[in-house]
Amino acid sequence: MRSREIILNYTKGLHTRTAAAVVNMADMIQNKYQVRLFINFRDRRVPATSLMPLVNLKIRDKDKLTLMVSGVHEEQALNEFDSFFESGFEDLSNQAINDIDTILNENMITTEEIFHNIANGIIVTDQADRVILFNSFAERLFQMTSDKVIGEQFTVLLPDLGSALKTDVPEAMIRKVINNQVLLITRRPLLIDGKARGTIIILQNISSLEKVKGELKEVKELKERLQLILKYVQDGICVMDKQGVVNYVNDAYLKILKLNRSDVIGKNISELSPHGVRQTVLKTGHCVKNKIIKKNDDVMIISNVSPIVVDGEQVGAISIVKDFREIQQLTEKLNRVTSRAEYLEEELIRSRNPEKIFSDFIGKSGKIIDALSVALKAARTKATIMIRGESGTGKEMIAKGIHYASSYSKGPFIRVNCASIPENLFESELFGHEKGSFTGAVSRRLGKFELAQHGTIFLDEIGELNIHMQAKILRVLQEKEIQRIGSETVQKLDIRIIAATNRDLEEMVKQGDFREDLYYRLNVIPIYLPPLRERKQDIALLVEYFMNRFKKDRERPILGISNDAMESLLAYTWPGNVREIENLFERLFTLVDNDYIEAEDLPAYIRGIKLNGQHVQHDLLTSDNVLPMEDYEKEIIKKALKKYGSCNAAGKVLHLNHKTVAAKARKYNLIE
């Protein structure tokens, strides 16, 4: 490398334009002689082809500088470069000036790109504190474009920082939040020829650093909390690295195993327990759970050991131990408490009905209390329920109570009387149909199951279904989905199903009249409602209830009921159950003119006669007494239903269609 010291002879010094001329000449010389040129000034060496570093040297007129060259033709290149400086910069050709302008333009574009893409906000003000430069980052921070800011006072941007930025302090760092961004503001004077010509403000976004700072604080607090938890937790905890060296145990571990800290910390488990579960976990990388280990005659523990994996690599293991004897004691205590609680809960449910939804069900007998307690428990589940009992015992009332006490209470309660729907319309009624799916289907119709979505469907008189429809119902129970007639779309169901019947389903299953699989699907939670003749003690409550209910419809109140009348009511078998007694008192309050209901006010079939001192009911078909035709009709239909079990079967024997039998049975309160 060759070098030569020269003195710059140019009154304006090496400013931007003259520096561009040097860059242009150096580039031509380097290409011509296959060399590299450098300028050394005050121990700073910069490439002669780099404009901004040359300008930043701030070489003035009469300053000494050194020209340096390295390459193939060093002497020729150095001479030509020296001659350029000797001749000065006055006689530049037009071509040279054009080349210089190109260099200046390219460097200006580069500088502007850097200015606008730097990852900090930069604001430059003049001596009057007016904004003269405002880069893109600053635009995003302040959410203002440069054309709205340039020429304005800096205090428009940061009014509360104006005085601080005008101080003579070379650098002031201020933390400030702007538009939810945490900034660190740095101010420096802009010096030109040693004089302050304005200021340059640098805005550094430190939001991410603040976030990291907060996260580090949270991690520190979390670590401290974990330390406290590990210290005071009742389970014993032992942590070891991947070599098996124990580096942490809590106080509970030492207490359970009756050890001192020095007995385990820093020791390898291959020494402490060479064939133990911790060694196994470190070797295999698999957890060991609920391992009962007997350490000695005094210590028996339950151990759970798991590998510690970080970024897919096993870095150690953690062992958690519990005192087995303590667990046994707690388990025994819990079993005792649980058994006691279950007993008290059962007694509470049996003794009273806490749900208002069952408040309309009149009855205090043991069988009724048992039925209501089962209903209350069933309501808290989503299981299918079967309510058994004779007509008039209140099966629908219980079904509604279960619905409103369940998680389906916000949905609809849809009742379906299986005995009253003709067989040819049953599938359409339950599953719905699409328009045109069969003759008469003039529009789409939603079935009962779809109407009950998110609620409860009550299938009353389920025993009246034929085998074909039983299969359809079974599929709904199994799949919890339906398909309208004529539709290819399957509708998923979220419903509670409650069925009810007065038929002997078990006998029907034996005879092949009821599907066994459907029986077990429906009979998940059975509820039996006893007939009124099995809970005679509730008759007085029902009499009082209905007398209070119907007295508001009379101008002249009935004051009570005679003992003879009450004895007749208690002796009667009530085949229509509660519905029958309700209708009776509605009739009595319409027809009785006296202050008290007497025995003679009751229908003859309720009064009965005395045989051997006992009250028994008249057999209307063998008695010599002549009664109204309706009484005989009621007795015939009641006997037919009791003997043959359904309206269809009874109708065949009586030579009536099933609709007529069903209508008359409902008229006489023999079915619901």
KAJO-V245511 format. One record per residue. D_CENTER is the distance of its C-alpha to the mean C-alpha in whole Angstrom. Layout:
d_center=D_CENTER
d_center=D_CENTER
This chain:
d_center=76
d_center=78
d_center=78
d_center=80
d_center=80
d_center=81
d_center=81
d_center=79
d_center=82
d_center=79
d_center=79
d_center=76
d_center=75
d_center=72
d_center=69
d_center=67
d_center=69
d_center=72
d_center=69
d_center=68
d_center=72
d_center=72
d_center=69
d_center=70
d_center=74
d_center=72
d_center=70
d_center=73
d_center=75
d_center=72
d_center=72
d_center=76
d_center=77
d_center=74
d_center=73
d_center=70
d_center=71
d_center=70
d_center=71
d_center=71
d_center=71
d_center=71
d_center=70
d_center=67
d_center=67
d_center=65
d_center=66
d_center=68
d_center=66
d_center=63
d_center=64
d_center=61
d_center=62
d_center=66
d_center=65
d_center=63
d_center=67
d_center=68
d_center=72
d_center=74
d_center=78
d_center=80
d_center=77
d_center=78
d_center=76
d_center=76
d_center=76
d_center=75
d_center=75
d_center=74
d_center=74
d_center=77
d_center=80
d_center=79
d_center=82
d_center=82
d_center=79
d_center=80
d_center=83
d_center=81
d_center=78
d_center=81
d_center=83
d_center=80
d_center=80
d_center=84
d_center=84
d_center=81
d_center=79
d_center=81
d_center=82
d_center=79
d_center=79
d_center=77
d_center=75
d_center=75
d_center=73
d_center=71
d_center=70
d_center=69
d_center=67
d_center=65
d_center=64
d_center=64
d_center=61
d_center=59
d_center=59
d_center=58
d_center=55
d_center=54
d_center=54
d_center=52
d_center=49
d_center=49
d_center=49
d_center=46
d_center=44
d_center=44
d_center=41
d_center=42
d_center=43
d_center=47
d_center=49
d_center=53
d_center=55
d_center=59
d_center=61
d_center=60
d_center=57
d_center=56
d_center=53
d_center=55
d_center=52
d_center=48
d_center=46
d_center=43
d_center=41
d_center=42
d_center=41
d_center=38
d_center=38
d_center=39
d_center=38
d_center=42
d_center=44
d_center=47
d_center=50
d_center=48
d_center=49
d_center=52
d_center=55
d_center=53
d_center=53
d_center=51
d_center=50
d_center=48
d_center=46
d_center=46
d_center=48
d_center=47
d_center=48
d_center=51
d_center=54
d_center=52
d_center=52
d_center=56
d_center=57
d_center=60
d_center=57
d_center=57
d_center=53
d_center=51
d_center=47
d_center=45
d_center=41
d_center=39
d_center=36
d_center=36
d_center=34
d_center=31
d_center=33
d_center=35
d_center=38
d_center=41
d_center=44
d_center=48
d_center=51
d_center=54
d_center=58
d_center=59
d_center=62
d_center=65
d_center=68
d_center=67
d_center=66
d_center=63
d_center=62
d_center=59
d_center=56
d_center=53
d_center=49
d_center=47
d_center=43
d_center=41
d_center=37
d_center=36
d_center=32
d_center=31
d_center=33
d_center=32
d_center=28
d_center=30
d_center=32
d_center=29
d_center=27
d_center=30
d_center=30
d_center=26
d_center=27
d_center=30
d_center=29
d_center=26
d_center=29
d_center=31
d_center=28
d_center=28
d_center=31
d_center=31
d_center=28
d_center=30
d_center=34
d_center=32
d_center=30
d_center=32
d_center=31
d_center=34
d_center=33
d_center=35
d_center=35
d_center=37
d_center=38
d_center=38
d_center=42
d_center=41
d_center=42
d_center=40
d_center=39
d_center=37
d_center=37
d_center=36
d_center=38
d_center=36
d_center=37
d_center=41
d_center=41
d_center=40
d_center=42
d_center=45
d_center=45
d_center=46
d_center=45
d_center=48
d_center=48
d_center=44
d_center=44
d_center=45
d_center=46
d_center=45
d_center=43
d_center=46
d_center=48
d_center=46
d_center=45
d_center=46
d_center=45
d_center=42
d_center=38
d_center=37
d_center=40
d_center=39
d_center=35
d_center=37
d_center=39
d_center=37
d_center=33
d_center=32
d_center=30
d_center=32
d_center=30
d_center=31
d_center=35
d_center=37
d_center=40
d_center=43
d_center=45
d_center=48
d_center=49
d_center=47
d_center=44
d_center=41
d_center=38
d_center=34
d_center=34
d_center=31
d_center=31
d_center=29
d_center=31
d_center=30
d_center=29
d_center=29
d_center=29
d_center=29
d_center=32
d_center=33
d_center=34
d_center=35
d_center=33
d_center=32
d_center=33
d_center=31
d_center=33
d_center=33
d_center=36
d_center=37
d_center=39
d_center=37
d_center=34
d_center=36
d_center=37
d_center=34
d_center=33
d_center=36
d_center=35
d_center=32
d_center=33
d_center=36
d_center=33
d_center=31
d_center=34
d_center=35
d_center=32
d_center=31
d_center=35
d_center=35
d_center=31
d_center=34
d_center=36
d_center=34
d_center=33
d_center=37
d_center=38
d_center=36
d_center=34
d_center=31
d_center=29
d_center=31
d_center=30
d_center=33
d_center=36
d_center=38
d_center=38
d_center=42
d_center=43
d_center=43
d_center=45
d_center=43
d_center=42
d_center=40
d_center=39
d_center=38
d_center=36
d_center=34
d_center=33
d_center=32
d_center=30
d_center=28
d_center=27
d_center=26
d_center=24
d_center=22
d_center=21
d_center=21
d_center=24
d_center=27
d_center=29
d_center=33
d_center=35
d_center=39
d_center=42
d_center=45
d_center=45
d_center=44
d_center=43
d_center=40
d_center=37
d_center=36
d_center=35
d_center=33
d_center=31
d_center=30
d_center=30
d_center=27
d_center=25
d_center=25
d_center=24
d_center=21
d_center=18
d_center=19
d_center=21
d_center=20
d_center=21
d_center=25
d_center=27
d_center=30
d_center=33
d_center=35
d_center=39
d_center=39
d_center=43
d_center=44
d_center=42
d_center=45
d_center=45
d_center=45
d_center=42
d_center=40
d_center=38
d_center=37
d_center=37
d_center=34
d_center=32
d_center=34
d_center=36
d_center=36
d_center=39
d_center=42
d_center=41
d_center=44
d_center=47
d_center=46
d_center=42
d_center=43
d_center=39
d_center=36
d_center=35
d_center=31
d_center=32
d_center=31
d_center=28
d_center=26
d_center=27
d_center=25
d_center=22
d_center=19
d_center=22
d_center=25
d_center=28
d_center=31
d_center=34
d_center=37
d_center=40
d_center=38
d_center=42
d_center=43
d_center=41
d_center=44
d_center=43
d_center=42
d_center=39
d_center=38
d_center=37
d_center=35
d_center=33
d_center=33
d_center=31
d_center=29
d_center=28
d_center=28
d_center=26
d_center=24
d_center=25
d_center=28
d_center=30
d_center=32
d_center=36
d_center=37
d_center=34
d_center=32
d_center=29
d_center=27
d_center=24
d_center=21
d_center=21
d_center=19
d_center=21
d_center=23
d_center=27
d_center=29
d_center=33
d_center=36
d_center=40
d_center=43
d_center=45
d_center=45
d_center=43
d_center=44
d_center=47
d_center=46
d_center=45
d_center=48
d_center=50
d_center=47
d_center=46
d_center=43
d_center=41
d_center=40
d_center=37
d_center=35
d_center=37
d_center=35
d_center=31
d_center=32
d_center=33
d_center=30
d_center=31
d_center=34
d_center=35
d_center=39
d_center=40
d_center=44
d_center=47
d_center=48
d_center=51
d_center=49
d_center=48
d_center=52
d_center=51
d_center=48
d_center=51
d_center=52
d_center=48
d_center=48
d_center=52
d_center=51
d_center=47
d_center=49
d_center=52
d_center=50
d_center=48
d_center=51
d_center=53
d_center=52
d_center=53
d_center=57
d_center=59
d_center=61
d_center=59
d_center=59
d_center=60
d_center=59
d_center=60
d_center=63
d_center=63
d_center=65
d_center=62
d_center=59
d_center=61
d_center=61
d_center=57
d_center=57
d_center=59
d_center=58
d_center=55
d_center=53
d_center=52
d_center=50
d_center=48
d_center=46
d_center=47
d_center=50
d_center=51
d_center=49
d_center=51
d_center=54
d_center=54
d_center=53
d_center=56
d_center=58
d_center=57
d_center=58
d_center=62
d_center=63
d_center=65
d_center=66
d_center=64
d_center=63
d_center=62
d_center=65
d_center=65
d_center=67
d_center=64
d_center=62
d_center=62
d_center=65
d_center=63
d_center=61
d_center=64
d_center=65
d_center=69
d_center=70
d_center=71
d_center=72
d_center=70
d_center=67
d_center=65
d_center=64
d_center=63
d_center=66
d_center=66
d_center=66
d_center=68
d_center=71
d_center=71
d_center=75
d_center=73
d_center=72
d_center=69
d_center=67
d_center=66
d_center=62
d_center=62
d_center=64
d_center=61
d_center=58
d_center=60
d_center=60
d_center=57
d_center=55
d_center=58
d_center=57
d_center=53
d_center=53
d_center=56
d_center=54
d_center=50
d_center=49
d_center=50
d_center=51
d_center=54
d_center=55
d_center=56
d_center=58
d_center=60
d_center=61
d_center=61
d_center=58
d_center=55
d_center=52
d_center=51
d_center=54
d_center=54
d_center=50
d_center=51
d_center=54
d_center=52
d_center=49
d_center=52
d_center=53
d_center=50
d_center=50
d_center=47
d_center=43
